[in-house]
Amino acid sequence: MKGIVQDRYGSADVLQLRDLADPVFGEDEVLVRVRAAGCGPDVWHLMTGLPYFVRLMPAFHKMRAGVRGRDVSGIVEAIGPNATGLSVGDEVMGIVEGSFAELAVGRPDKLVRKPTRLSFEQAAAVPISGLTALRAIRDVAKVQPGQKVLVLGAGGGVGTLAVQIARAFGAEVTGVCSGSKADLVRSLGAHDVIDYREPRGWKASVGRDRRHRRKATRPCAQASAHAEQHPRDRRWGRRRQGDGWFLPPDAPRARAITAHPPAAPPGDGEGDTGGPPDPR
Ligand SMILES: NC(=O)c1ccc[n+]([C@@H]2O[C@H](COP(=O)([O-])OP(=O)(O)OC[C@H]3O[C@@H](n4cnc5c(N)ncnc54)[C@H](OP(=O)(O)O)[C@@H]3O)[C@@H](O)[C@H]2O)c1
């Protein structure tokens, strides 16, 4: 089979497509023919070997030696005699070790049947980010209907899913993202959106409600747990504060983009909305 591996740490150039032996699956494992693979921060950490301390971890070394990628969707090709819950031919999605390959080995408890309404590509984008968001919202924050939830990085892999899950739990959701993603985040169900790049308005929007800030940020703590390690975050000089609240020290306030943009001025013809709404 073909698969993507690496011999050294570095940028994406270190990843190489090579001919590899087909993986051997155990008695309680299944062999998946990969149709699509997701690419999340796990791939970046293994590829770059950053932050440096992770290189000291034996488990990290073991994973690095194999094929990259963990998020997967595909079709069960073969099944071990002790593997239960799945059958050959099932369309599945979930987590394996080495999804950037034609074949991957997985455990049945880390794979589920793919909903038919999802394409393979859509399904492969969900598993790790989706579980991270689900655990943060449901298990850690235990979000209840009517609560206010603030999702930092709402335009990212975890954040886009966290917004939708929090909304599905009946919360009032505020998403923090760059302005260019405001429409996306709003379309996912956020009631309000804050542009973290704007140096005004944090206090006006959320900072004045300390109780809201404390409770609302907790769901983001898990998803943001590694945020400080990202080069972009180091540039911003972000630091972790008591309850998982990440902010650049010099930007305690940002402008809130209204959830309901003011009505556009009347246009002069059918289909003419008079231009894009003013996000302020
Ligand atoms: N994905 C996973 O499965 C997973 C699992 C466990 C932990 N994590 C960790 O969770 C974090 C998020 O992961 P991800 O996959 O969602 O990453 P991502 O797709 O790169 O998204 C990160 C988001 O953070 C936003 N951001 C950057 N600076 C910000 C600031 N100052 N304030 C608010 N938002 C800011 C960016 O927003 P803009 O693009 O709008 O600028 C970006 O969309 C990462 O640190 C990751 O290591 C991820």
The ligand as a Tripos MOL2 file, in Angstrom:
@<TRIPOS>MOLECULE
LIG
   48    52     1     0     0
SMALL
NO_CHARGES

@<TRIPOS>ATOM
      1 N1         -8.4430   19.4650   16.8660 N.am      1 LIG1
      2 C1         -8.2880   18.5810   17.8350 C.2       1 LIG1
      3 O1         -8.6540   17.4420   17.6880 O.2       1 LIG1
      4 C2         -7.7140   18.9760   19.1680 C.ar      1 LIG1
      5 C3         -7.7160   18.0470   20.1950 C.ar      1 LIG1
      6 C4         -7.2200   18.4330   21.4470 C.ar      1 LIG1
      7 C5         -6.7240   19.6970   21.6100 C.ar      1 LIG1
      8 N2         -6.6950   20.5600   20.5650 N.ar      1 LIG1
      9 C6         -6.1500   21.8890   20.7630 C.3       1 LIG1
     10 O2         -7.2340   22.8190   20.7170 O.3       1 LIG1
     11 C7         -6.7800   24.0200   20.0850 C.3       1 LIG1
     12 C8         -7.6760   24.3430   18.9180 C.3       1 LIG1
     13 O3         -7.5690   23.2770   17.9760 O.3       1 LIG1
     14 P1         -8.2080   23.4360   16.5470 P.3       1 LIG1
     15 O4         -8.1000   22.1300   15.8800 O.co2     1 LIG1
     16 O5         -9.5640   24.0380   16.6760 O.co2     1 LIG1
     17 O6         -7.1840   24.4680   15.9080 O.3       1 LIG1
     18 P2         -7.4250   25.4450   14.6550 P.3       1 LIG1
     19 O7         -8.3460   24.8050   13.6710 O.co2     1 LIG1
     20 O8         -6.0830   25.8810   14.2070 O.co2     1 LIG1
     21 O9         -8.2070   26.6740   15.2690 O.3       1 LIG1
     22 C9         -7.6030   27.5370   16.1790 C.3       1 LIG1
     23 C10        -8.3860   28.8110   16.1360 C.3       1 LIG1
     24 O10        -7.8800   29.6760   17.1380 O.3       1 LIG1
     25 C11        -8.2310   30.9600   16.7290 C.3       1 LIG1
     26 N3         -7.4490   31.9530   17.4390 N.ar      1 LIG1
     27 C12        -6.1440   32.2790   17.2690 C.ar      1 LIG1
     28 N4         -5.8180   33.2620   18.1080 N.ar      1 LIG1
     29 C13        -6.9330   33.5670   18.8430 C.ar      1 LIG1
     30 C14        -7.2410   34.5040   19.8670 C.ar      1 LIG1
     31 N5         -6.3220   35.3330   20.3350 N.pl3     1 LIG1
     32 N6         -8.4960   34.5280   20.3650 N.ar      1 LIG1
     33 C15        -9.4550   33.6660   19.9150 C.ar      1 LIG1
     34 N7         -9.2180   32.7610   18.9160 N.ar      1 LIG1
     35 C16        -7.9750   32.7250   18.4030 C.ar      1 LIG1
     36 C17        -8.0390   30.9860   15.2430 C.3       1 LIG1
     37 O11        -9.0380   31.8290   14.7730 O.3       1 LIG1
     38 P3         -8.9990   32.5330   13.3320 P.3       1 LIG1
     39 O12        -8.7000   31.4490   12.3330 O.co2     1 LIG1
     40 O13       -10.3580   33.0970   13.2270 O.co2     1 LIG1
     41 O14        -7.9060   33.5580   13.3980 O.co2     1 LIG1
     42 C18        -8.2810   29.5340   14.8200 C.3       1 LIG1
     43 O15        -9.4770   29.3740   14.1030 O.3       1 LIG1
     44 C19        -5.3440   23.7850   19.6290 C.3       1 LIG1
     45 O16        -4.4900   24.3900   20.5650 O.3       1 LIG1
     46 C20        -5.2080   22.2780   19.6450 C.3       1 LIG1
     47 O17        -3.8720   21.8700   19.8990 O.3       1 LIG1
     48 C21        -7.2110   20.2290   19.3570 C.ar      1 LIG1
@<TRIPOS>BOND
     1     1     2 1
     2     2     3 2
     3     2     4 1
     4     4     5 ar
     5     4    48 ar
     6     5     6 ar
     7     6     7 ar
     8     7     8 ar
     9     8     9 1
    10     8    48 ar
    11     9    10 1
    12     9    46 1
    13    10    11 1
    14    11    12 1
    15    11    44 1
    16    12    13 1
    17    13    14 1
    18    14    15 2
    19    14    16 1
    20    14    17 1
    21    17    18 1
    22    18    19 2
    23    18    20 1
    24    18    21 1
    25    21    22 1
    26    22    23 1
    27    23    24 1
    28    23    42 1
    29    24    25 1
    30    25    26 1
    31    25    36 1
    32    26    27 ar
    33    26    35 ar
    34    27    28 ar
    35    28    29 ar
    36    29    30 ar
    37    29    35 ar
    38    30    31 1
    39    30    32 ar
    40    32    33 ar
    41    33    34 ar
    42    34    35 ar
    43    36    37 1
    44    36    42 1
    45    37    38 1
    46    38    39 2
    47    38    40 1
    48    38    41 1
    49    42    43 1
    50    44    45 1
    51    44    46 1
    52    46    47 1
@<TRIPOS>SUBSTRUCTURE
     1 LIG1         1 GROUP 0 **** ****
